[in-house]
């Protein structure tokens, strides 16, 4: 009987490209660019590549307010 293996823990990279940041954060491309205009250091340039600093993105996401969900109508 084969042993069950656990999935490897997720390791978030320090930097990633825009598509990876979209998947990671759930935000759209336009929202990321809008946030980059308001948040120094969110985007870094390496040649033609735009990299997203996931540490800065985490701080932005952590600062978002909690969602207020109303009770369903009965």
C-alpha positions as CSV (number, residue, x, y, z in Angstrom):
1,X,0.0,0.0,0.0
2,X,1.6,3.3,-1.1
3,X,2.2,6.0,1.6
4,X,0.1,9.1,1.3
5,X,2.1,12.2,0.7
6,X,1.2,15.7,1.7
7,X,1.4,18.5,-0.9
8,X,4.4,20.7,-0.6
9,X,3.7,24.0,1.2
10,X,3.1,27.0,-1.1
11,X,6.2,29.1,-1.4
12,X,5.4,32.6,-2.6
13,X,8.2,34.2,-4.6
14,X,9.4,37.7,-3.7
15,X,8.8,39.0,-7.2
16,X,6.6,37.9,-10.1
17,X,5.2,39.2,-13.3
18,X,1.8,40.8,-13.7
19,X,-0.1,37.6,-14.7
20,X,1.2,35.8,-11.5
21,X,0.2,38.8,-9.4
22,X,-3.3,38.7,-10.9
23,X,-3.7,35.0,-10.0
24,X,-2.2,35.6,-6.5
25,X,-4.3,38.6,-5.6
26,X,-7.5,38.1,-7.6
27,X,-7.1,41.7,-8.9
28,X,-7.3,42.7,-12.5
29,X,-4.5,44.1,-14.6
30,X,-6.0,47.6,-14.5
31,X,-6.4,47.5,-10.7
32,X,-2.8,46.5,-10.3
33,X,-1.6,49.4,-12.5
34,X,-3.9,51.8,-10.6
35,X,-2.4,50.6,-7.3
36,X,1.1,50.9,-8.7
37,X,0.4,54.6,-9.4
38,X,-0.5,55.1,-5.8
39,X,2.0,52.8,-4.2
40,X,5.7,53.4,-4.7
41,X,7.7,50.2,-5.0
42,X,4.8,47.9,-6.1
43,X,6.3,47.6,-9.6
44,X,9.9,47.2,-10.5
45,X,11.4,47.3,-13.9
46,X,14.0,44.8,-15.2
47,X,14.7,45.6,-18.8
48,X,11.4,45.3,-20.6
49,X,9.9,43.2,-17.8
50,X,7.6,44.6,-15.1
51,X,7.9,42.8,-11.9
52,X,5.5,43.0,-8.9
53,X,6.9,43.0,-5.4
54,X,4.7,40.6,-3.6
55,X,5.7,41.9,-0.2
56,X,4.3,45.3,-1.1
57,X,1.2,43.7,-2.7
58,X,0.6,41.8,0.5
59,X,0.7,45.0,2.5
60,X,-1.9,46.5,0.1
61,X,-4.2,43.5,0.4
62,X,-3.8,43.4,4.2
63,X,-4.9,47.0,4.4
64,X,-8.2,46.5,2.5
65,X,-11.3,46.8,4.6
66,X,-13.3,43.7,5.6
67,X,-16.3,43.1,3.4
68,X,-19.7,44.0,4.8
69,X,-22.2,41.3,3.8
70,X,-25.9,42.0,4.4
71,X,-28.3,39.4,5.5
72,X,-30.3,37.7,2.7
73,X,-33.8,38.9,2.2
74,X,-36.5,36.5,3.4
